[in-house]
Amino acid sequence: MQENSLECFLYHSQLAPGADTTCIAAIIKAARTFNWSAGITGMLVFDGERFFQYVEGPPEQLALLVESISRDERHINFTPLFPQARIDQRRFAKWSMAYVIVEDTEPLGTISELQGPGALEKLQELLPLLDAQ
């Protein structure tokens, strides 16, 4: 599949007060369905309190997704770590949305303190833990 233009985006946020962690299954299901139809791939990491998500795809669809994610009331403190940027190839070409629950919060704490490529590299270290689809 030849793709002319791809962009990526990485952010972190926190589960909103009063939101139950059972909402994660619904988030993953909706993400996998939408992402598949929009040509978006990526990964979501959750540690019980914080979300870290990397998404990649066509710029227009990605911008719409990022806008939707930023307005989602199930999380707060939406913080871009790697703003929408052009990429040459996908990192997660086979996954509409890979998902991992992390019990050790230390790696995520480190990622939240980084910006740009450093944040993305640290997040990729979690790849062996993925529930990828």
C-alpha positions as CSV (number, residue, x, y, z in Angstrom):
1,M,0.0,0.0,0.0
2,Q,1.6,3.2,-1.2
3,E,0.9,6.2,1.0
4,N,1.8,9.7,-0.2
5,S,1.6,11.6,3.1
6,L,1.7,10.4,6.7
7,E,1.8,12.2,10.0
8,C,2.1,11.0,13.6
9,F,1.0,12.4,17.0
10,L,1.9,11.4,20.6
11,Y,0.2,12.6,23.7
12,H,-0.5,11.8,27.3
13,S,-3.4,12.5,29.6
14,Q,-5.0,11.4,32.8
15,L,-8.2,9.4,33.5
16,A,-10.9,12.0,34.4
17,P,-12.1,12.1,38.0
18,G,-15.2,9.9,38.3
19,A,-14.3,7.9,35.1
20,D,-14.1,4.2,35.7
21,T,-11.3,2.1,34.2
22,T,-14.0,-0.1,32.6
23,C,-14.3,2.6,29.9
24,I,-11.0,1.5,28.5
25,A,-12.5,-1.5,26.7
26,A,-15.0,0.8,25.0
27,I,-12.3,3.2,24.0
28,I,-10.2,0.4,22.5
29,K,-13.2,-1.1,20.6
30,A,-14.2,2.3,19.1
31,A,-10.6,3.2,18.3
32,R,-10.0,-0.1,16.4
33,T,-13.1,0.3,14.4
34,F,-12.6,4.0,13.6
35,N,-8.9,3.7,12.9
36,W,-9.3,0.8,10.5
37,S,-11.8,2.8,8.4
38,A,-9.7,6.0,8.5
39,G,-6.4,4.5,7.7
40,I,-5.0,5.2,11.2
41,T,-2.7,2.9,13.1
42,G,-1.1,3.2,16.5
43,M,-0.9,2.2,20.1
44,L,-2.5,3.1,23.5
45,V,-0.8,2.6,26.8
46,F,-2.7,2.8,30.1
47,D,-1.3,2.5,33.6
48,G,-4.5,2.8,35.6
49,E,-4.4,6.5,35.7
50,R,-2.6,7.8,32.6
51,F,-3.0,7.4,28.9
52,F,-0.2,7.6,26.4
53,Q,-1.2,7.3,22.8
54,Y,0.7,7.3,19.5
55,V,-1.3,7.5,16.3
56,E,-0.2,7.7,12.6
57,G,-2.0,8.1,9.3
58,P,-3.2,10.5,6.6
59,P,-2.9,14.1,7.9
60,E,-6.6,15.1,7.5
61,Q,-7.9,12.0,9.2
62,L,-5.3,12.3,11.9
63,A,-6.1,15.9,12.6
64,L,-9.8,15.0,13.0
65,L,-8.9,12.1,15.4
66,V,-6.6,14.3,17.5
67,E,-9.3,16.9,17.8
68,S,-11.9,14.3,18.9
69,I,-9.4,12.8,21.4
70,S,-8.6,16.2,22.9
71,R,-12.4,16.8,23.6
72,D,-13.1,13.3,25.1
73,E,-14.4,13.8,28.6
74,R,-13.1,10.5,29.9
75,H,-9.6,12.1,30.3
76,I,-8.1,15.4,31.4
77,N,-4.8,17.2,31.0
78,F,-4.4,16.3,27.3
79,T,-0.7,17.1,26.7
80,P,1.0,16.7,23.3
81,L,4.5,15.1,23.5
82,F,5.2,14.8,19.8
83,P,2.9,17.2,17.9
84,Q,1.5,16.2,14.5
85,A,4.6,15.7,12.3
86,R,5.3,14.2,8.9
87,I,6.8,10.6,8.9
88,D,8.1,8.5,6.0
89,Q,6.7,5.2,7.1
90,R,4.4,3.7,9.7
91,R,5.7,2.3,12.9
92,F,2.5,0.2,13.5
93,A,1.3,-0.7,10.0
94,K,-0.5,-3.8,11.1
95,W,-2.3,-2.5,14.2
96,S,-5.4,-0.4,14.0
97,M,-4.8,0.1,17.8
98,A,-2.3,-1.9,19.8
99,Y,-3.0,-1.7,23.5
100,V,-1.0,-2.3,26.7
101,I,-1.8,-2.0,30.3
102,V,1.4,-1.2,32.3
103,E,1.5,-2.0,36.0
104,D,5.0,-0.4,36.5
105,T,4.3,3.3,36.3
106,E,7.9,4.4,36.3
107,P,8.5,4.1,32.5
108,L,5.4,6.2,31.8
109,G,6.5,8.8,34.3
110,T,9.7,9.1,32.4
111,I,7.9,9.4,29.0
112,S,5.7,12.2,30.4
113,E,8.8,14.3,31.1
114,L,10.2,13.9,27.6
115,Q,9.3,15.7,24.4
116,G,9.6,14.8,20.7
117,P,11.6,11.8,19.5
118,G,12.8,11.0,23.0
119,A,9.3,10.4,24.2
120,L,8.5,8.3,21.2
121,E,11.6,6.2,21.6
122,K,10.8,5.5,25.3
123,L,7.3,4.6,24.4
124,Q,8.5,2.1,21.9
125,E,10.3,0.2,24.6
126,L,6.9,-1.0,25.7
127,L,6.3,-2.9,22.4
128,P,6.9,-6.4,23.9
129,L,3.9,-5.9,26.2
130,L,1.4,-5.1,23.5
131,D,-2.1,-6.6,23.1
132,A,-1.8,-5.8,19.4
133,Q,-4.6,-5.9,16.9
